[in-house]
Amino acid sequence: MNIRKTAILAVATSVIALTAANAETVKMAFIDPLSGPMGPSGEAAYTSFQLAAEHINANGGVNGNEIEIIGYDNKVDPKESLVQLQKAIDDGARFIFQGNGSSVAAAIIEAVNKHNARNPGEEVLFFNYAAVTPAFTNEMCSFWHFRFDAHADMKMAAITDYIKDNQDIEKVYLIGQDYVFGQAVADAAVSMLTEKRPDIEIVGNELHPLAKVTDFTPYIQKIISSEADAVITGNWGADMQLLMKAAAESGSDIPYLTFYGGSKGAVSSLGEGAIDRLYQVTEAITNLDASDEQYALIEEYKQRFPDYDYYYHRAWNAMDFFVAAAEKAGSVDPIPVAKALEGLSIEEAYGTATMRADDHQVQQNLYISTVSADVKYGVDNIDLGWKLVEGGKIDMASAEQPTNCEMERPE
């Protein structure tokens, strides 16, 4: 058994041991890929939620109740996700975490809406930590869905604001995964670039199959041939790492402006070629100034899960929101928790975060960072890590985007 799996087992055993001692267990289902090419993305988040639950339990739990995080491998497939969702509900889970794949999230939103309509008194809540298609907190918004990550329009606004002030960028290439999320990223890029920099030429707009491409060399050759000054991509997981691997092998020096450049292996694939070339927009990076407690958490996570880095800060935020809402409501039942979450603010490690009541979209600071050798914490087990670019902090008010959500709420 390798170190990572041993560490995961150690956390799981610890959580199970805690929950066995208390019948009032709050069961939370984690439904995401835990195997296959996108498995590392799921496992990095799963371990983050498990460690967060362990910390909460060690501090007395939630209203005296302990939390159990149960993993369900959906193989990043919407149909399999619905099978796993039903298993989770049958196992007693009332809170569902998922994030990898907006196609999966869309299926879960619809299924949770139907379940709750048919089963009053047995409602479940969907806590979306990473599926960022804007529609989920706009025309598809639901009382039962809360999103703890900035959506694609919020991230794209940050990227295009950065491009707006960079006159060296005259040609942009768009590449993404061919499903609802990748399409949303491309649409947002075209719309915002047209508005902010109408002089920019979009020299490529290409979608590729999700988690199916094993060699991105043909795509990189197209990018090079386009003479693009920059590439925008929402790729995540193995698709991000393999895209960077092909970029490194090509020898090109085109910068990449990404949502998920922090995906496991992306930085190490580029090596020093990632410095001032690979960019990302996120809710946090480990090399921001923080408290000693936050630094200790970052280091504890790395020690427990050496194959991964502290990346899913939003997992801790989501759990902190849940605890705060449950304590405010005096309950761990879904409806009181949901009502308490609306408009709730927490002080997290890097600022204030607020769950907007209108659409259940978290509002928080965002940060644009690039790869640097001058950092406290590296990633991918190398010395390179993420460093804030000059002017890269976007405060919560500036990151906010409007919503057209018309939510129906239970009485």
C-alpha positions, 0 to 999 in steps of 0.5 A: 500500500502506498503512502497516499493510500495509507494516509487516506485510510488513516483519516478514514479510520479516524473519522469512523472511530469518532463517528462510531462513538456517537449515534448522532452522526451527520453523514455527508456524501462525497460524490466525485471521481476516485478512480481513473484519469480524473481520480487524483482531482477527486482524491485531493478534494476528498482528503481535504473534506475528510481532514476538515471533518476530522478537525471539526470532530476534534473540536467537539463536532457540530452542535455536539454531533460528529461528521462522517464524510463518505466517498462515492466514486462516480467516475465523473459520469452523470449517470453513475453519479445518480446511482451513487447519489441514491446510494448516499441517500439510502446510507443516510446522507443529507448533505452531498458534496460534488465538484468535478464536472458541471455535467455531473452537477447539473444531473445532481441538481435536477435529481436533488430537486425531484427527491426533495419534492417527492420526499418532504421531511427527508430533504438533502442539500447539494454543496457544490465546491467546484462545478462552476457553470454560471447557470447553476446560480442563474437560470438553474438556481435552486434552494437546495444548491449552494456553490462554494467556488467562484463560477466561470464568469467570475473567474473569466472576468478576472482573467479578461481584466488582466488581459485588458491591461496587457497590451502585449496580448493581441491574439488569444487562443481558447481551448477547453473541454467539450461539455457544458463547462468548457462551452461556458468558459469559451462563451464567457471569454469571447463575450468579455474579450469583445467588450474589454479588448475589441482589438484582440483577435481570437485566433482559435476556439477549440473544444476537445473530449473530456478526459479522453485525450492522451496526447495534446501535441496536435492541439499545441501545434495548432496553438503555435501555428495560430501565433497566439500571444496567450491561451485561455483554458478552463481545463482541469485534472488530467486534461490540464496536466497533459496539456502542459506536458505537450506544451513543455515538449513543444518548446513554445513559450506562450503564456497560459491563463487558466482556471485550474493551472493548480491541477496536480502535475501541471506545474511540474510538467512545465518545470521552470518553463511555468515561471511567469508563464502559467497563471491561474485564478483561485480563491486562495494560494498557499503563499499568501500571507496567513496566520500561523494556524493556516500555515500549520494546516497547509503543512499538516495536509501535505504531511498527511497526503504527500502526493497532493498539495493544499489546493482545495481551500474551498473545502475548508470554507464549505465545511466552515460555512456548514458549521456556522449555519448549523450553529446559527440554526441550532440544527443539522437538518437540511432546511434550517441549515439552508435558511441559515446559510443564506446571507451568512458570512464567515472569516476564512483564512484569506478574508471574508466570504459570504453566501449570497442569499439571492442565488446561493453563490459564494462571494469571496476574494479572488487571486491571480497568481503565476508560478515562481521559484521564490515561494514558501510552499512549492507544489507537485513536490518541487520547489516551484509554487504559486505567487500573487502577481502584482495587482492580482488580488480581486476583492469580493466586491469587484469579483461579484457578478450579477444573477438572474436567479428567481429562486423558489423557497420552501415555506 
